Amino acid sequence: MTQLMENVNSRTQLVGRNRLELLLFRLGQRQRFGINVFKVREVIKCPPLTRAPQAHPVIRGIANMRGKTITVMDLAMAVGKPPVNNLEESFVIVTEYNRNIQGMLVSSVDRIINMNWEDIKAPPDGLGNVTFLTAVTNVDDDLVEIIDVEKVMADIMGFSDAIDDNVLNEKNNDDVKNKHVLVVDDSTMARKQIIKVLEQVNVEYSQAKNGKEAFEMLLEWAQDESIPLDERCSLVLSDVEMPEMDGYTLTKSIKEHPLLGNLTVLLHSSLSGSFNDSMVEKVGADDFLAKYDATELAARVLQHLKIDNSDKDKQAA
């Protein structure tokens, strides 16, 4: 328990400071890849795998780890590379994404490094496998590629964008009239998922690819006095992991700014582990929702837009 609390405390110290810890690994070649340590539960040598009948080709098998059965996917195959060979010498990174625990098979694991999100950049257009990347960075003069795990998961596991009829039937058109949501996410796949939800509930939206871009948009809107800010943006719906400025730093910057502090911020992240309560409270976010459930997302967005309307009614009275 003491070690766990030390890990929680050490990592929550990074929150709002635009920093992250990156676990570096390889997929059979010289190229190094990275994953946010917040998403990693543990790293182990590859255990015996049992082949799952009729599974997706990327699924190398299932494994029993600490009494739980988890799916192990070949991350190299998932991004279009040759499969990881020599399972006995390979490793499994046990991760928690989108409320699920899964294993990612990799060839080798390098080390953990502490970095600034400002040093994490969008992938250049000329990079061959850019469709599977959310960002790149430079470590020891080498390019490190950060994989869009949400796209990988969607390709392998699929996802549903259907919203429960109860939520749609209970929607009050007055709650969404003239409302606008700013969607902030570096993953193209994640933005597509969110937009499908917003379109089903008739909510208008704008998009930003990272926290820095979103903050600059909000400042521009706030400084334009021709239209009040609350008529331009009713809700900021932001991912957490993003290059240049992460969602925690974006939230903290919004809440501390005199022109933006009243904006509602809903953090929407695949970081569904146990650290979130501490982190959300520390940066002052109004709410947190783990990715990705279309019905829950629609209900939560509508809830905040309704609250926004109630506040305006009180001010008018």
Secondary structure, DSSP 8 states (H G I E B T S, - for coil): -HHHHHHHHHHHTTTTTTEEEEEEEESSSS-EEEEEGGGEEEEEE----B--TT--TTEEEEEEETTEEEEEEEHHHHTTS-----GGG-EEEEEEETTEEEEEEESEEEEEEEEEGGG-B---TT-TTGGGEEEEEEETTEEEEEE-HHHHHHHHH-------HHHHHH--HHHHTT-EEEEE-S-HHHHHHHHHHHHHTT-EEEEESSHHHHHHHHHHHHH-TTS-HHHH-SEEEE-S--SSS-HHHHHHHHHHSTTTTT--EEEEES--STTHHHHHHHHT-SEEEES--HHHHHHHHHHHHHHHHHHHHHHH-
